[in-house]
């Protein structure tokens, strides 16, 4: 599993700034004044986007709160560039310069602002608070990273808080300082950086239409390449073509492209039942206005009932994609496109690690006879938005509410900052999901912070979340409720979020022995890594990868046939461990001495060859096989 805070660079991401027009450029040359732009340094992955109305209001409030000024933001183009972090973390770019970093503090549930040197230049001449004026004698020698001596402070805030960013005015220099606690426990200011550069504002206040005009040549080139790619494939194809339309900006850009190649293309909209009301309304209104053939595919699964069985979906346990997306889509395609189809999709390489290797044409191995085209896979968010506007289309209004991506309103792939925003924009939806999460947390003896801080969004937590849990003494191991009746539920197929086949299952089994015994027994199947604090065991086999959780949840990623075989192997091994009669037949069957029995069987991973001969004649193994066969017949 990839760490969500890792930085990845899926492709070359360049952006320029036209000093004359005061406009961001997709290509080096401006289409209006024909001058060459200054290159903007972007941290990877470089999926830069326009700042929304709500985000501008947020920035204005934070600058006002910290420095009592925000006038320099009014009427200006602000860009946000997502960078690595525990949760939301955006470079704030004004006039083509990185002035601050906007980030979300998960523990406090608030957005915060880290000032950069370009921002300090702005602040120093405007701030009414948060400004520290220093004696310029400190400029002698190297001062970056050093503590600011109290006797060198001429004026500044009387009260300081740890982590607070302050602007430094040092003679003709401007800089940024951060309040930190020294070894002796005292709060002091550490100098982050200083600069002598000026910050010159342009007199121009360009509109969005001006930005589109300045990038017209670049947009024409992007469109031509994408359309040629679509036409090239379709010229060799006789299957019907449709557009996957989610109501988001990326699928809208693909719709614009498709309309220039196809006559009234059929639009497929999967209404999972978890879409924002605004999105459903937007899709219907847009398709009606464009006179498009809309096919609304509705999921039949009761998501909140499924949560009671599977627990909440997670980034690494997205059973919801099977029940609410893949299942309905597969059924629809089978009925309406029995001979197959070609679907144009708006997936992009900048969105995630999983999508960073998207190809122009891919066969969907888990939806029969579907081929997918990804004509905008190399486009960035800013490219997409400008292309939409160039085509006189309006994107989903939710983007102006500071939603970076539009999808299911409770998706675990969303940031915790977006859930905090949901509480403001859609309080009824927020309350419904929070109530469901709290009910699940109570049943599993979990701290309220497990829900409030977003730990529920993972089964296997990334390092930074583990660090935060340790720092705040939050137990991440879900409690195990009493399970009397043996039962199993499972969902299968390729997740729309990835390309691999997977099975998400929930096995209710007797709890006669601790999960550590189950983790040990799973060594029979392959190489096991057991995380006791998480109650999770990961098994690496030749057939595929399996994650088993103490609460009965199972995630399998493998080929279709191999996944089914692994599900059987895992379920039978779990049941065999819990139903062990201590007959010790398994000990006699193992010539390598890899298995011993006390309360239940225990496997020596260094000796086990995964031959499974230990199961021969085992009463518990025979019983487990019969139970699994019954379970399969029950859930199909």
C-alpha positions as CSV (number, residue, x, y, z in Angstrom):
1,X,0.0,0.0,0.0
2,X,1.3,3.4,-0.9
3,X,1.7,6.0,1.8
4,X,-0.8,8.7,1.2
5,X,1.7,11.4,2.2
6,X,4.4,10.3,-0.2
7,X,5.3,12.6,-3.1
8,X,5.0,11.1,-6.6
9,X,5.9,12.7,-9.9
10,X,3.7,11.1,-12.6
11,X,4.8,13.4,-15.4
12,X,6.4,16.7,-16.3
13,X,4.3,19.6,-14.8
14,X,5.3,23.0,-16.0
15,X,3.5,26.3,-15.4
16,X,4.5,29.8,-16.4
17,X,3.4,33.3,-15.4
18,X,2.9,36.1,-18.0
19,X,4.2,39.2,-16.2
20,X,2.7,41.6,-18.7
21,X,-0.9,40.1,-18.5
22,X,-0.5,38.8,-14.9
23,X,-1.9,35.4,-16.0
24,X,-0.9,31.8,-15.5
25,X,0.2,30.1,-18.7
26,X,0.0,26.4,-19.6
27,X,2.7,26.9,-22.3
28,X,5.7,29.2,-22.2
29,X,4.2,31.8,-24.6
30,X,1.1,34.0,-24.0
31,X,-1.5,33.8,-26.8
32,X,-2.5,37.4,-26.2
33,X,0.7,39.5,-25.8
34,X,3.0,36.8,-27.2
35,X,5.6,37.4,-24.5
36,X,7.3,34.5,-22.8
37,X,6.3,33.7,-19.2
38,X,8.4,33.2,-16.1
39,X,8.5,29.5,-15.0
40,X,6.7,28.8,-11.7
41,X,8.4,26.3,-9.4
42,X,5.9,23.6,-8.5
43,X,6.4,20.9,-5.9
44,X,5.3,17.5,-7.2
45,X,3.0,16.0,-8.4
46,X,2.1,19.4,-9.8
47,X,-1.7,19.0,-10.2
48,X,-2.2,22.7,-9.8
49,X,-5.7,24.2,-9.8
50,X,-7.6,27.5,-9.4
51,X,-8.5,28.6,-5.9
52,X,-12.3,28.3,-5.4
53,X,-14.5,31.0,-3.9
54,X,-14.7,29.2,-0.6
55,X,-11.0,28.6,-0.4
56,X,-10.4,32.3,-1.1
57,X,-12.7,33.1,1.8
58,X,-10.8,30.7,4.0
59,X,-7.4,32.2,3.0
60,X,-8.7,35.7,3.7
61,X,-9.9,34.7,7.1
62,X,-6.6,33.0,8.0
63,X,-4.5,36.0,6.9
64,X,-6.8,38.3,8.8
65,X,-6.7,36.1,11.9
66,X,-2.9,35.9,11.8
67,X,-1.8,39.3,10.5
68,X,-4.9,41.5,10.5
69,X,-4.7,42.0,6.7
70,X,-5.9,40.2,3.6
71,X,-6.5,43.1,1.1
72,X,-3.8,41.9,-1.2
73,X,-5.9,38.8,-2.1
74,X,-8.9,40.8,-3.4
75,X,-9.5,40.4,-7.2
76,X,-6.3,38.5,-7.7
77,X,-5.7,35.1,-9.3
78,X,-4.8,32.5,-6.7
79,X,-3.6,29.1,-7.5
80,X,-3.4,26.0,-5.2
81,X,-0.9,23.2,-5.7
82,X,-1.4,20.1,-3.7
83,X,1.7,18.7,-2.0
84,X,2.5,15.8,0.3
85,X,1.2,15.9,3.8
86,X,-0.9,14.1,6.4
87,X,-4.1,15.7,5.1
88,X,-4.7,18.7,3.0
89,X,-1.6,20.7,2.1
90,X,-1.6,23.3,-0.7
91,X,1.0,25.7,-1.9
92,X,-0.7,29.1,-2.2
93,X,0.5,30.9,-5.3
94,X,-0.2,34.6,-5.9
95,X,1.2,36.6,-8.8
96,X,3.1,33.4,-9.7
97,X,4.9,33.3,-6.3
98,X,4.5,30.8,-3.4
99,X,3.4,33.1,-0.6
100,X,2.1,30.5,1.9
101,X,1.2,26.9,2.5
102,X,-2.4,26.1,3.5
103,X,-2.9,22.9,5.5
104,X,-5.4,21.1,7.7
105,X,-4.5,20.2,11.3
106,X,-6.4,16.9,11.9
107,X,-6.1,17.0,15.7
108,X,-7.6,20.5,16.0
109,X,-9.9,20.2,13.1
110,X,-8.8,23.6,11.7
111,X,-7.0,24.9,8.7
112,X,-3.7,26.7,9.3
113,X,-1.3,28.8,7.3
114,X,2.4,28.6,7.1
115,X,4.0,31.8,5.7
116,X,6.7,31.7,3.0
117,X,9.2,34.4,2.4
118,X,7.3,35.9,-0.6
119,X,4.3,36.1,1.7
120,X,6.4,37.8,4.4
121,X,7.3,40.6,1.9
122,X,3.6,41.2,1.4
123,X,2.8,41.1,5.1
124,X,5.7,43.3,6.4
125,X,4.2,46.4,4.8
126,X,0.6,45.6,5.7
127,X,0.4,43.6,8.9
128,X,-1.2,45.0,12.0
129,X,-0.4,41.9,14.0
130,X,1.9,38.9,13.8
131,X,4.8,41.1,12.7
132,X,8.2,41.1,14.6
133,X,10.5,44.0,13.9
134,X,14.1,43.1,14.5
135,X,17.4,45.0,14.9
136,X,19.2,44.7,11.6
137,X,22.5,43.8,13.4
138,X,21.3,40.1,13.3
139,X,21.9,40.2,9.5
140,X,25.6,39.6,10.1
141,X,26.5,36.1,9.0
142,X,24.2,33.2,8.3
143,X,20.9,33.5,10.2
144,X,18.6,30.9,8.6
145,X,17.6,28.3,11.1
146,X,19.0,30.2,14.1
147,X,17.1,31.4,17.2
148,X,16.1,35.0,17.3
149,X,17.6,36.6,20.5
150,X,15.0,38.4,22.6
151,X,17.3,41.5,22.9
152,X,17.2,41.8,19.1
153,X,13.4,42.2,19.0
154,X,12.3,45.8,18.7
155,X,8.6,45.1,18.6
156,X,6.3,42.1,18.2
157,X,3.4,40.1,19.7
158,X,3.3,40.0,23.4
159,X,1.8,36.5,23.5
160,X,3.2,33.7,21.5
161,X,1.9,30.2,20.7
162,X,4.0,27.2,19.7
163,X,3.9,26.7,16.0
164,X,2.8,30.3,15.3
165,X,4.2,31.8,12.1
166,X,5.4,35.4,12.3
167,X,6.6,37.8,9.7
168,X,10.0,39.3,10.4
169,X,11.0,42.8,9.4
170,X,14.8,43.2,9.5
171,X,15.9,46.5,8.0
172,X,15.5,46.1,4.2
173,X,14.9,42.3,4.6
174,X,11.8,40.4,5.2
175,X,11.5,36.9,6.6
176,X,9.5,34.2,8.3
177,X,9.9,33.0,11.9
178,X,8.2,30.1,13.7
179,X,7.6,30.0,17.4
180,X,9.2,26.9,18.9
181,X,10.0,25.5,22.3
182,X,13.7,25.5,23.2
183,X,15.5,22.8,25.2
184,X,14.9,24.9,28.4
185,X,11.2,24.9,27.8
186,X,11.0,28.6,26.8
187,X,9.1,29.7,23.7
188,X,11.3,31.5,21.2
189,X,11.3,32.4,17.5
190,X,13.4,30.3,15.1
191,X,14.2,32.1,11.8
192,X,12.9,30.0,8.9
193,X,14.3,32.2,6.0
194,X,14.8,35.8,5.0
195,X,14.8,37.6,1.6
196,X,15.6,41.1,0.2
197,X,13.3,40.5,-2.8
198,X,10.4,42.8,-3.6
199,X,6.9,41.8,-4.4
200,X,5.5,43.8,-7.2
201,X,1.8,43.6,-7.9
202,X,0.5,44.0,-11.5
203,X,-2.1,46.6,-12.1
204,X,-4.0,44.1,-14.2
205,X,-7.0,42.2,-12.7
206,X,-7.6,39.6,-15.4
207,X,-10.9,37.7,-15.6
208,X,-11.3,34.0,-16.2
209,X,-12.1,34.8,-19.8
210,X,-8.8,36.6,-20.1
211,X,-6.9,33.6,-18.8
212,X,-8.7,31.4,-21.3
213,X,-7.7,33.7,-24.2
214,X,-4.1,33.8,-23.0
215,X,-3.9,30.0,-23.2
216,X,-5.9,29.5,-26.4
217,X,-3.0,28.0,-28.4
218,X,-2.1,25.6,-25.6
219,X,-5.8,24.5,-25.3
220,X,-6.1,24.0,-29.0
221,X,-3.0,21.8,-29.0
222,X,-4.3,19.7,-26.0
223,X,-7.7,19.3,-27.7
224,X,-6.2,18.3,-31.1
225,X,-3.9,15.6,-29.5
226,X,-6.8,14.1,-27.5
227,X,-9.3,14.1,-30.4
228,X,-6.7,12.5,-32.7
229,X,-6.1,9.8,-30.1
230,X,-9.8,9.1,-29.8
231,X,-10.3,9.1,-33.6
232,X,-7.3,6.8,-34.1
233,X,-8.7,4.1,-31.9
234,X,-12.3,4.4,-33.0
235,X,-11.3,4.1,-36.7
236,X,-10.3,0.5,-35.9
237,X,-13.2,-0.2,-33.7
238,X,-16.8,-1.2,-34.5
239,X,-18.2,-1.4,-31.0
240,X,-20.6,1.2,-29.7
241,X,-19.1,4.1,-27.8
242,X,-20.3,5.8,-24.6
243,X,-19.1,8.4,-22.0
244,X,-18.7,7.8,-18.3
245,X,-19.9,11.0,-16.7
246,X,-19.7,11.4,-12.9
247,X,-20.6,15.1,-12.9
248,X,-17.0,16.0,-12.1
249,X,-14.7,18.3,-14.1
250,X,-12.6,15.5,-15.7
251,X,-15.6,13.6,-17.1
252,X,-17.0,16.9,-18.3
253,X,-13.8,17.6,-20.2
254,X,-14.1,14.2,-21.8
255,X,-17.7,14.9,-22.7
256,X,-16.6,18.1,-24.5
257,X,-14.1,16.0,-26.5
258,X,-16.5,13.3,-27.3
259,X,-19.1,15.7,-28.6
260,X,-16.6,16.8,-31.2
261,X,-16.1,13.3,-32.4
262,X,-19.5,11.6,-31.9
263,X,-23.0,12.6,-32.6
264,X,-25.1,12.7,-29.4
265,X,-23.0,10.2,-27.4
266,X,-24.7,8.1,-24.8
267,X,-23.8,9.3,-21.3
268,X,-23.5,6.8,-18.4
269,X,-24.0,8.2,-14.9
270,X,-23.7,5.8,-12.0
271,X,-25.9,7.2,-9.2
272,X,-24.5,5.3,-6.3
273,X,-27.1,6.7,-3.9
274,X,-24.3,8.5,-2.2
275,X,-23.8,11.3,-4.7
276,X,-24.2,14.9,-3.6
277,X,-27.7,16.2,-4.4
278,X,-26.1,19.0,-6.4
279,X,-24.3,16.5,-8.5
280,X,-27.4,14.5,-9.5
281,X,-29.2,17.8,-10.3
282,X,-26.2,19.1,-12.3
283,X,-25.9,15.9,-14.4
284,X,-29.6,15.9,-15.3
285,X,-29.7,19.6,-16.2
286,X,-26.5,19.5,-18.2
287,X,-27.6,16.5,-20.2
288,X,-31.0,18.0,-20.8
289,X,-29.4,21.3,-22.0
290,X,-27.0,19.5,-24.3
291,X,-29.7,17.1,-25.5
292,X,-27.6,14.1,-24.6
293,X,-28.8,10.6,-24.2
294,X,-28.5,10.1,-20.4
295,X,-28.4,6.6,-18.9
296,X,-28.7,6.9,-15.1
297,X,-27.5,3.6,-13.6
298,X,-28.8,3.3,-10.0
299,X,-27.3,1.1,-7.4
300,X,-29.6,-1.2,-5.5
301,X,-27.4,-1.8,-2.5
302,X,-28.4,-0.4,0.9
303,X,-25.1,1.1,1.8
304,X,-25.9,1.8,5.5
305,X,-27.1,-1.7,6.0
306,X,-23.9,-3.0,4.4
307,X,-21.9,-0.9,6.9
308,X,-23.4,-2.9,9.7
309,X,-21.9,-6.1,8.2
310,X,-18.6,-4.9,6.7
311,X,-17.9,-1.9,8.8
312,X,-17.2,1.5,7.1
313,X,-15.3,1.3,3.8
314,X,-11.7,2.4,3.9
315,X,-9.0,3.5,1.4
316,X,-7.6,0.0,1.4
317,X,-11.0,-1.8,1.9
318,X,-13.4,-0.2,-0.7
319,X,-16.1,-2.8,-0.7
320,X,-18.5,0.1,-1.5
321,X,-17.1,0.4,-5.0
322,X,-18.3,-3.1,-5.7
323,X,-21.8,-2.8,-4.3
324,X,-22.6,0.7,-5.4
325,X,-20.6,1.2,-8.6
326,X,-19.1,-1.9,-10.2
327,X,-22.1,-4.2,-9.6
328,X,-24.7,-1.9,-11.2
329,X,-22.4,-0.9,-14.0
330,X,-21.6,-4.5,-14.9
331,X,-25.3,-5.5,-14.9
332,X,-26.1,-2.5,-17.1
333,X,-23.4,-3.2,-19.7
334,X,-24.3,-6.9,-19.9
335,X,-27.9,-6.0,-20.7
336,X,-27.3,-3.0,-23.0
337,X,-24.0,-3.9,-24.6
338,X,-23.9,-7.7,-24.9
339,X,-21.2,-7.6,-27.5
340,X,-19.1,-5.0,-25.7
341,X,-18.4,-1.3,-25.8
342,X,-15.8,1.4,-25.7
343,X,-16.1,3.9,-22.8
344,X,-14.4,7.3,-22.7
345,X,-13.3,8.1,-19.1
346,X,-11.8,11.1,-17.4
347,X,-9.1,9.4,-15.3
348,X,-5.9,11.3,-14.9
349,X,-2.4,10.3,-13.8
350,X,-2.0,13.2,-11.3
351,X,-4.8,12.0,-9.1
352,X,-3.1,9.2,-7.2
353,X,-0.4,6.6,-7.2
354,X,-2.9,4.0,-8.4
355,X,-3.7,6.1,-11.5
356,X,-0.2,7.3,-12.3
357,X,0.3,4.5,-14.8
358,X,-2.9,4.9,-16.8
359,X,-2.6,4.1,-20.5
360,X,-4.4,5.6,-23.4
361,X,-6.3,2.4,-24.1
362,X,-7.0,-0.3,-21.5
363,X,-9.1,-3.5,-21.5
364,X,-11.3,-3.8,-18.4
365,X,-10.6,-7.4,-17.4
366,X,-13.5,-7.4,-14.9
367,X,-16.3,-5.8,-16.8
368,X,-17.0,-8.1,-19.7
369,X,-16.0,-6.7,-23.2
370,X,-15.4,-3.1,-22.0
371,X,-12.5,-1.1,-23.4
372,X,-11.7,2.2,-21.8
373,X,-10.1,5.3,-23.3
374,X,-8.4,8.0,-21.2
375,X,-7.8,10.9,-23.5
376,X,-7.0,13.5,-20.7
377,X,-4.8,11.2,-18.6
378,X,-1.9,13.7,-18.8
379,X,-3.9,16.8,-18.1
380,X,-3.7,18.7,-14.9
381,X,-6.6,20.2,-12.9
382,X,-5.9,23.7,-14.3
383,X,-5.8,22.3,-17.9
384,X,-9.1,20.6,-17.4
385,X,-10.9,23.7,-15.9
386,X,-9.6,26.0,-18.6
387,X,-10.6,23.6,-21.4
388,X,-14.1,23.4,-19.9
389,X,-14.4,27.2,-19.8
390,X,-13.0,27.4,-23.4
391,X,-15.9,25.2,-24.4
392,X,-18.4,27.6,-22.7
393,X,-19.4,24.9,-20.2
394,X,-19.9,25.4,-16.5
395,X,-18.4,22.9,-14.0
396,X,-20.2,21.4,-11.1
397,X,-21.0,24.2,-8.6
398,X,-19.6,22.1,-5.8
399,X,-16.0,23.0,-6.9
400,X,-16.6,26.6,-5.7
401,X,-17.4,25.2,-2.3
402,X,-13.7,24.1,-2.0
403,X,-14.2,20.4,-3.0
404,X,-11.2,19.3,-4.9
405,X,-12.8,16.2,-6.4
406,X,-16.5,15.4,-6.8
407,X,-17.7,11.9,-5.9
408,X,-19.5,10.0,-3.1
409,X,-19.9,12.5,-0.2
410,X,-18.6,10.0,2.4
411,X,-15.8,8.5,0.3
412,X,-12.9,7.3,2.5
413,X,-10.5,8.6,-0.2
414,X,-11.6,12.2,0.6
415,X,-9.4,14.2,3.0
416,X,-10.4,14.8,6.6
417,X,-10.5,18.5,5.7
418,X,-13.3,17.7,3.2
419,X,-15.3,16.0,5.9
420,X,-14.8,19.0,8.1
421,X,-16.2,21.1,5.2
422,X,-19.1,18.7,4.7
423,X,-20.2,19.6,8.2
424,X,-20.7,23.2,7.1
425,X,-22.0,22.6,3.5
426,X,-24.2,19.5,4.1
427,X,-24.9,19.2,7.8
428,X,-27.6,16.5,7.4
429,X,-25.4,14.3,5.3
430,X,-22.5,14.8,7.8
431,X,-24.7,13.9,10.8
432,X,-26.1,10.8,9.1
433,X,-22.6,9.4,8.3
434,X,-21.1,10.4,11.7
435,X,-24.0,8.7,13.5
436,X,-23.3,5.5,11.6
437,X,-19.6,5.7,12.2
438,X,-20.1,6.3,15.9
439,X,-22.4,3.4,16.2
440,X,-19.8,1.2,14.6
441,X,-17.0,2.6,16.8
442,X,-19.0,2.0,20.0
443,X,-19.6,-1.6,19.0
444,X,-15.8,-2.0,18.5
445,X,-14.7,-0.1,21.7
446,X,-13.0,2.6,19.8
447,X,-12.1,6.1,21.0
448,X,-14.3,9.0,19.5
449,X,-11.1,10.4,18.0
450,X,-10.9,7.3,15.8
451,X,-13.9,8.8,14.0
452,X,-13.3,12.5,14.5
453,X,-9.7,12.4,13.3
454,X,-10.4,10.2,10.4
455,X,-8.7,6.9,11.4
456,X,-11.7,5.0,10.1
457,X,-10.5,5.8,6.5
458,X,-7.8,3.1,6.7
459,X,-7.5,-0.5,7.7
460,X,-3.7,-0.4,7.6
461,X,-2.8,3.1,8.7
462,X,0.0,5.1,7.0
463,X,3.1,5.9,9.2
464,X,2.0,9.5,10.0
465,X,-1.4,8.3,11.3
466,X,0.3,5.7,13.4
467,X,2.6,8.3,14.8
468,X,-0.3,10.5,15.7
469,X,-2.2,7.7,17.3
470,X,0.9,6.9,19.4
471,X,1.4,10.5,20.4
472,X,-2.2,10.9,21.5
473,X,-2.6,7.4,23.0
474,X,-5.4,6.3,20.5
475,X,-5.9,2.6,20.3
476,X,-6.3,1.5,16.6
477,X,-7.3,-2.1,17.3
478,X,-11.1,-2.6,16.8
479,X,-12.7,-4.6,19.5
480,X,-14.0,-8.1,18.6
481,X,-17.7,-8.6,19.4
482,X,-19.0,-12.0,20.2
483,X,-19.8,-14.0,17.1
484,X,-22.0,-17.0,17.7
485,X,-23.3,-17.9,14.2
486,X,-20.7,-18.6,11.5
487,X,-21.5,-16.5,8.4
488,X,-19.8,-14.7,5.6
489,X,-20.6,-11.9,3.2
490,X,-18.4,-11.0,0.2
491,X,-18.3,-8.6,-2.7
492,X,-16.2,-9.1,-5.8
493,X,-14.8,-7.5,-8.9
494,X,-12.6,-4.7,-10.1
495,X,-12.9,-1.5,-8.2
496,X,-13.4,1.6,-10.4
497,X,-10.6,3.1,-8.3
498,X,-8.1,0.6,-9.5
499,X,-7.3,-2.1,-12.1
500,X,-6.9,-5.2,-10.0
501,X,-9.6,-7.8,-9.2
502,X,-10.4,-8.0,-5.5
503,X,-12.7,-9.6,-3.0
504,X,-13.8,-7.9,0.2
505,X,-15.3,-10.3,2.7
506,X,-16.5,-10.4,6.3
507,X,-16.2,-13.7,8.1
508,X,-18.1,-14.2,11.4
509,X,-16.4,-17.0,13.2
510,X,-16.1,-18.3,16.8
511,X,-13.5,-16.4,18.9
512,X,-12.1,-19.4,20.8
513,X,-8.5,-18.2,20.4
514,X,-6.8,-14.8,20.0
515,X,-6.1,-13.3,16.6
516,X,-2.4,-13.8,17.1
517,X,-3.1,-17.6,16.8
518,X,-4.9,-17.0,13.5
519,X,-2.0,-14.8,12.2
520,X,0.4,-17.7,13.1
521,X,-1.7,-20.3,11.3
522,X,-1.9,-18.1,8.1
523,X,1.8,-18.9,7.6
524,X,0.5,-22.1,6.0
525,X,-0.6,-20.1,3.0
526,X,2.4,-17.8,2.5
527,X,4.7,-15.2,4.0
528,X,2.8,-13.4,6.8
529,X,3.5,-10.0,8.3
530,X,1.5,-9.5,11.5
531,X,0.8,-6.1,13.1
532,X,-0.5,-6.8,16.6
533,X,-1.3,-3.1,17.3
534,X,-3.5,-3.0,14.2
535,X,-5.0,-6.5,14.5
536,X,-4.0,-7.2,10.9
537,X,-2.1,-9.9,9.1
538,X,-0.9,-9.5,5.5
539,X,-0.2,-12.7,3.6
540,X,1.9,-12.6,0.4
541,X,1.4,-15.7,-1.8
542,X,2.2,-16.8,-5.3
543,X,-1.5,-16.4,-6.1
544,X,-1.9,-12.8,-4.7
545,X,-2.0,-10.7,-1.6
546,X,-4.4,-11.1,1.4
547,X,-5.1,-8.9,4.4
548,X,-7.0,-10.4,7.3
549,X,-8.3,-8.3,10.2
550,X,-9.1,-9.4,13.7
551,X,-12.7,-8.2,13.3
552,X,-13.3,-10.7,10.5
553,X,-12.7,-8.6,7.5
554,X,-10.7,-10.0,4.6
555,X,-9.3,-8.2,1.6
556,X,-7.9,-10.2,-1.3
557,X,-6.1,-8.8,-4.4
558,X,-5.3,-11.3,-7.1
559,X,-6.5,-12.7,-10.4
560,X,-10.2,-13.8,-10.5
561,X,-9.7,-17.5,-10.1
562,X,-6.7,-17.1,-7.7
563,X,-8.8,-14.7,-5.5
564,X,-11.5,-17.3,-5.1
565,X,-9.0,-20.0,-4.2
566,X,-7.4,-17.6,-1.6
567,X,-10.7,-16.8,-0.1
568,X,-11.4,-20.5,0.5
569,X,-7.9,-21.1,1.9
570,X,-8.1,-18.1,4.3
571,X,-11.6,-18.9,5.5
572,X,-10.8,-22.5,6.1
573,X,-7.5,-21.7,7.9
574,X,-9.3,-19.1,10.2
575,X,-12.0,-21.6,11.0
576,X,-9.6,-24.5,11.5
577,X,-7.6,-22.4,14.0
578,X,-10.7,-21.4,16.0
579,X,-12.2,-24.9,15.9
580,X,-9.0,-26.8,16.7
581,X,-9.7,-30.1,18.7
582,X,-6.0,-30.4,19.6
583,X,-5.8,-33.9,18.1
584,X,-2.2,-33.2,16.9
585,X,-2.7,-35.0,13.6
586,X,-1.3,-32.0,11.9
587,X,2.0,-32.3,13.9
588,X,2.4,-35.9,12.7
589,X,1.7,-34.8,9.1
590,X,4.4,-32.2,9.0
591,X,7.8,-33.8,8.2
592,X,9.5,-30.4,8.8
593,X,8.3,-29.9,12.3
594,X,6.9,-26.6,11.4
595,X,3.6,-27.1,13.4
596,X,2.9,-27.5,17.1
597,X,-0.3,-27.6,19.0
598,X,-1.0,-26.3,22.5
599,X,-4.4,-24.5,22.8
600,X,-4.5,-24.4,19.0
601,X,-2.0,-24.9,16.2
602,X,1.0,-22.7,15.8
603,X,3.2,-22.4,12.7
604,X,6.9,-21.8,12.6
605,X,7.2,-19.5,9.6
606,X,10.9,-20.4,9.1
607,X,10.2,-24.1,8.7
608,X,6.8,-24.2,6.9
609,X,6.9,-24.9,3.2
610,X,3.2,-24.1,2.6
611,X,2.5,-27.7,1.4
612,X,-0.7,-27.9,3.4
613,X,-0.1,-31.6,4.2
614,X,-0.9,-30.8,7.8
615,X,-4.6,-30.6,6.9
616,X,-4.8,-34.3,5.9
617,X,-7.0,-36.2,8.4
618,X,-7.4,-33.1,10.6
619,X,-10.9,-33.0,12.1
620,X,-11.0,-29.2,12.3
621,X,-9.8,-28.8,8.7
622,X,-12.5,-31.2,7.5
623,X,-15.1,-29.4,9.5
624,X,-13.8,-26.0,8.2
625,X,-14.0,-27.2,4.6
626,X,-17.6,-28.3,5.1
627,X,-18.5,-25.0,6.7
628,X,-17.0,-23.0,3.9
629,X,-18.9,-25.0,1.3
630,X,-22.1,-24.2,3.2
631,X,-21.2,-20.5,3.4
632,X,-20.5,-20.4,-0.4
633,X,-23.9,-22.0,-1.1
634,X,-25.5,-19.4,1.2
635,X,-24.0,-16.2,-0.2
636,X,-23.6,-17.5,-3.7
